[in-house]
Each structure stands twice: as structure tokens, then as C-alpha cells.
Amino acid sequence: MNKSRGRNRQTFRKPEKTVEESLEKLKQECEFEFYKSSGPGGQRKNKRETAVRLRHTPTGIVVHATESRSQAANMALALKRLQQKIAARSRKRRPRIPTGVPAAVTRRRIADKKHRGALKTLRKISPGDSS
């Protein structure tokens, strides 16, 4: 209980979702596809459909897992990757802070301009003029 200004206040928090509940909801939103993974491993890898491809239908995100020889392990890994991708997608990006022109660049531009102006004044005075 929080005490503020002599009154007792009780704060209530929403019960947080457990990992299992969120995984079950995620499984319901996905299409599963099992296939034979490619790569080295010979008959053990070519014979069984242990690779898992998940397609999250609301967002269209596709992830796959082929690392393990176990379909259940690959499914757990694919679900974990899908959770990470969805979390990264829903993360709010920080707004870009526009920057100004650095002082050194301004000084260099002015110096170059003065130099060009000096060259032009030298060109105005032709070598044939003696006045």
C-alpha cells in the first residue's frame, strides 16, 4: 500500500501474461510448415522433415529453423525467433534529431569564398595595365 497525504492507496497491476500463454496465442496465429532441411548430414537429415517454417499471418513475418535434428526443438526455436522479430517490429524508433551545419564547415566555406574573391580581383588587374 502506498501512503500519500494521509490516505491509504492500493495500487493494482494487471497480471502479466506468462510465457506459455503468449506462446499458445502466437501458435494460433501462425501457419506451420515442415520440410526436409538441406545441407550436410546425409540420410539423417534428408530422410526426416525436421525443419520448421512459421508464417505469422497477421504480420506476414516468416521465420525458419533447421539447426536441430528434432522437430520439436526447431519449432521452439522458430517460435522464439518469431517473438523476437515481432518485438523488434513493434519497438518504437527514436525520432531523428536534425543536426545543424558544423562551425568548422562554415569557416572553411567562408575562407574558400574569400580565396576565390581574391583570385578574381587579381584577374581584374591585367598584366598589360600599368595604371
C-alpha positions in Angstrom: 0.0 0.0 0.0 1.1 3.5 -0.8 0.6 6.3 1.6 0.1 9.7 0.3 -1.4 12.7 2.1 -2.6 10.6 5.0 -4.8 8.3 2.8 -4.1 4.7 2.1 -4.0 3.9 -1.6 -3.6 0.5 -3.0 -2.1 0.1 -6.4 -3.2 -2.7 -8.7 -1.2 -4.2 -11.5 -2.5 -6.2 -14.4 -1.5 -9.8 -14.2 1.4 -10.3 -16.6 1.0 -12.9 -19.3 3.1 -15.9 -18.8 5.4 -17.1 -21.5 3.3 -20.2 -22.1 0.1 -18.2 -22.7 1.8 -15.8 -25.1 3.4 -18.8 -27.0 0.0 -20.5 -27.3 -1.6 -17.3 -28.7 1.3 -17.0 -31.1 0.9 -20.6 -32.2 -2.8 -20.0 -33.0 -1.8 -17.0 -35.2 0.8 -19.0 -37.2 0.8 -21.4 -40.1 3.3 -24.2 -39.7 5.2 -25.9 -42.5 7.5 -28.8 -42.0 10.1 -29.7 -44.6 13.4 -31.6 -45.1 16.3 -29.3 -44.4 19.3 -29.2 -46.7 23.0 -29.3 -46.0 25.4 -31.8 -44.6 24.1 -34.6 -42.5 23.4 -37.3 -45.0 20.5 -39.7 -44.5 19.7 -38.5 -41.0 18.9 -35.0 -42.4 17.5 -35.9 -45.8 15.0 -38.6 -44.5 13.1 -36.6 -41.8 11.1 -33.5 -42.1 12.6 -31.7 -39.1 12.9 -28.2 -40.5 10.2 -25.8 -39.4 8.9 -22.7 -41.2 6.5 -20.4 -39.4 4.4 -17.7 -41.1 2.7 -15.2 -38.8 -0.5 -14.4 -40.7 -1.3 -11.0 -39.1 2.1 -9.5 -40.0 3.4 -11.8 -42.7 6.7 -12.4 -41.0 8.3 -15.7 -41.9 10.9 -17.5 -39.8 12.5 -20.9 -40.1 14.7 -23.2 -38.0 16.8 -26.1 -39.3 19.6 -26.3 -36.8 18.4 -29.3 -34.7 17.5 -32.9 -35.7 14.4 -32.6 -33.6 11.3 -31.1 -35.0 10.1 -30.0 -31.5 13.4 -28.2 -30.8 13.2 -26.5 -34.2 9.6 -25.4 -33.6 10.6 -23.9 -30.2 13.5 -22.1 -31.8 11.3 -20.8 -34.6 8.7 -19.5 -32.2 11.4 -17.8 -30.2 12.8 -16.1 -33.3 9.3 -15.0 -34.3 8.7 -13.5 -30.9 12.0 -11.5 -31.3 11.0 -10.3 -34.7 7.6 -9.2 -33.6 9.1 -7.4 -30.6 11.6 -5.7 -32.8 8.9 -4.6 -35.2 6.7 -3.2 -32.5 9.6 -1.3 -30.8 9.2 2.4 -31.3 12.1 4.0 -33.1 13.6 7.1 -31.7 13.0 10.2 -33.8 15.9 11.5 -35.8 17.3 14.8 -34.4 18.3 17.0 -37.3 21.8 18.5 -36.9 23.0 21.9 -37.9 26.0 22.8 -40.1 29.2 22.5 -38.0 31.1 25.7 -37.4 34.2 24.3 -39.0 32.4 23.8 -42.3 31.0 27.3 -42.2 34.5 28.7 -41.5 36.0 26.6 -44.4 33.3 27.8 -46.8 33.9 31.4 -45.9 37.7 31.0 -46.3 37.2 29.4 -49.7 34.9 32.2 -50.8 37.5 34.8 -49.7 40.2 33.0 -51.6 38.1 32.8 -54.8 37.3 36.5 -54.4 41.0 37.4 -54.1 41.8 35.4 -57.2 39.1 37.3 -59.1 40.4 40.7 -58.1 43.9 39.6 -59.2 42.5 38.6 -62.6 40.8 42.0 -62.9 44.2 43.7 -62.9 45.5 42.7 -66.3 49.4 42.4 -66.7 49.3 45.0 -69.5 47.9 47.7 -67.4 50.4 49.9 -65.7 48.0 52.3 -64.1 
